[in-house]
């Protein structure tokens, strides 16, 4: 698929994570996205891909109203407000890295985690095989801002499902790397291993009725835009409904009725 028609399920754009496709907005493809603050909103696919929209609106409010002096973002410590302004009017802040280097960083980059340290420290961290949490970055990789992708995945799992990356991997191994429903082999959970880009990518299935995130997790299913067990289940959380659906498929009433005509 090309452009905005590609599957964005599970991808993160700033503070937004695309959950599933929404109804079109003015004939344009849109996605239902969950913001890290907890809000759910519909966003045009093009706005996500171009990074024009990075939150439900909370990021803009924080950038405009928050005083970041004294706060830390990774290795940055905000020591003052800069006179520099972005083209959209957003503030820049004077930040000091742990190594002593001082630089001006946009409030947007600090708040969404795009900038966590100075360029020199980033270059040094790129050369280290293990991140601060002990993840092998030669396998997991790093982002353009030198953040460990394993740490990002761990944060995503904790935010949305209440489980850690280690627990996610243990659950994957417990299921022997297979989907709980169709029993097909799941793709790899590590971005630099063969099979990571398989169509049967891993999706965390959870019961939408349970508010406790950790308690709502049911297992790992295969995913995909037009197929995949996680998409097929959707928001079906009733075992009674599933039993009725199975009976319906096994004994279609129309076929029974038409045979009697």
N, C-alpha and C positions, 0 to 999 in steps of 0.2 A: 504494500500500500504506500501511497505517496502523501507527503505533506500532512495536513491536518487529519487525514483519514486513517493514520496509523493508530494502533492500539496504545493507549496511554495508561491503561489500568496498572495501578501500583506505583506509577512514576511520580516523583516529587518535583515540584516547581516552586522554589522558595519555601513558603510555609504550607503550600497546598499539595495534597496527595490526591491524584485522580482515582476515584473508586469505581465508577461505571459511567457509561454514556448516558447523557440526559436527552430530553426532547430538544429538537433543534430550536435555535433562537434566530428568528428571521431567516430561516432556511440554512442556517450555518450550524455546523456540528458543535455540540457543547458537551461538557462532562460535569458530572456531579463530583465535587471535590470537598475533602475535609481539611479544614485549616488546623494548624497545630494548636490554636486556641480553643478548638472544639466545635467551632461553627461549621455548618455545611452550606455550600453555595454552588450555583451553576456558573460555569465559566466557559467562554468560547475556547475551542481547541487552539485556534490561532493565537489567542492571548496567552495561553499556557506555553506553547512552543516558542513564541517570540519573547517570553519572559516579561510581557507587558503587565501581566497580573501575577502577583507573587503571594497574595493573601486575600482573606475575605474583606479586608479593609482595616484590620487591626494594625498591620504593619505601618500603614500611612499615619494612623493616629499616634502610634508610638514614636515615629520619626518626628512628627510635628510637635508633640507635647512633652516627650520625655527629656529629662536632663540626665545625660549619661556620665557626667563627671563623677569619678570615683569608682565606676563600675569596671569589671574586667570581662573581656571576651577572648577566651583562649589565653594567649600570651600578652595580649594588648591590655593596658590599663589606660583608661581615658583620664587625661590630666587637665583638659580644658576644651572650650569651644573654639573652633577655628572661624576665621572670617570668610573662608572659602565656602561657596555654595554650588551645588550641582545645577544643571540646566533646568531641572524641575523644581528648584528652590529648596531641596533637602539640605540639611546641615552636614558639614564635615566636622570631625572632632580631632583634636590633637591627642595622639596616643603614643604611649611609651611601651616598647616591647621589653620582655624580660632581659634581653641582651643589652638594653640601654638605648637602642635606636629609637628616635622620635620621628613620627610621620603623621600626615593628615589622612584620615580614613573616613569615608562616608558613613553616616549613621545607618543607612540601609545595609551596607556590607557587614557592619558589626551585628546588627539585629538578626539577620538571616544566616549568619555564620559563614559568609563568603570570605571574610578576612578574619583570621585568628592570630596572625603573627606577621612579623616583617618578612621581606623577601629573602634576606640572608638566612634567617632561621628556617624559613620554608625550604630553601635549597638544602640546608643541612639535614632537615628531617626527611627529605626525599631520599637521601642517601642511607638513612637508617632502615634496616629491614623490619624492625619491630617498632610499633607505635607505642605511645605512653601506656596503653592498656594491654600491650603484649601481642597485638595482632600482627601477623606476618603480612606486611604491605607489599611484598613482592608477589604475593598471591592475591590479596584483596584489592590492592591498588590504592591510589590516592586521587583526590579531586584536584582541580586546577588551583585551588587555594591550599593544597597540601594536606587536607584533612583525610584521615583514614576512612576508607569506605566501609570497613567493618564496624567502626564506631558509629558511623551514620546509620547503618542498618540496625545496629543495636538500639540506637535512640528511637528509630522508627517503630521497631517492634514493641518497645516499652510504651511508647506514646499511644499506639493504636490497639495493642493487644495485651499489654501488661506482662509480656514475657521477654526474657533476655535472648541475645543471639545464641548463647551457649545452650539455652533450653530449646530454642528453635532447631539447632543442629542435633541435639539429643532426640527430639521428637522425630526429625527426619530419619535418623538412624533406627529409631524404634519402629517406624513404619517401613524400614528396609528400603527407603528411597522410592516408595510407590504410593500412588494415589489411594486413599482409603476406599473410594467408591468403585472406580473402574479397574483398579489394580495395575494401571499402566505405570511404567517407569517415569519418575519425575526428572526434570532437568537438574543440573548441578546448582547448588546455592552459592557457589563461589564464582565471582565474575571472570576470573582468569583460568577457569578449568573448562575442558571440553564439555559441551552439553548445556552450558549456561543459557544459550540463546534458543534452546529447544522450544517448540510450540507448547509442550506440556510443562510450562514453567510452574513454579511452586506458588500456591496461594494459601494464606492462613484462613481457614473457615471458622466462623464464630456465630454464636446464637445472638441475633440482634435484640432479642427481648431481655437479655441479661445485662444489667448496667455495669457490673463488675467485669472489667476487661479481661482479666486473667481467667476468671471463672467461665467466661463466654467462649473461650477457645475450644473447638471440637477436634481439629486435626488439620492435616495438610492435604490439599486437593490440587489436581491439575487445573491450570487456568488457560485462558485464551479469550479473544474477543468474541468469536462466533461459536466457539466450542469450549470444552472444558467443564469438568464436574462442578467447579465452584460457581461458574456462570449459570449452569443449569439449575443448581439449587437456589441461587439468588437469595431472596428473603424468605424462603420456605423454611420455617422453623417448627412446623407442626408434624409430628410423626403420624398423627391420625390422617392429616391431609395427604401425606405421602402414601399411606396404606390405601386410601380411597382412590388415589391416582393410579396405583399399581393394579387395583381391581378393575378400574375403568379401562386400562389398556389391555388387560388380559381378557375382559369380557365386554367389548364395546356394545352398548345398548342398541345402537342403530343397526348393527349387524344382526343382533337377535331379533329385533323388530322386523327388519326387512325379510329375513328368512321365513317369517310367519305369514307374509303377505301372499 
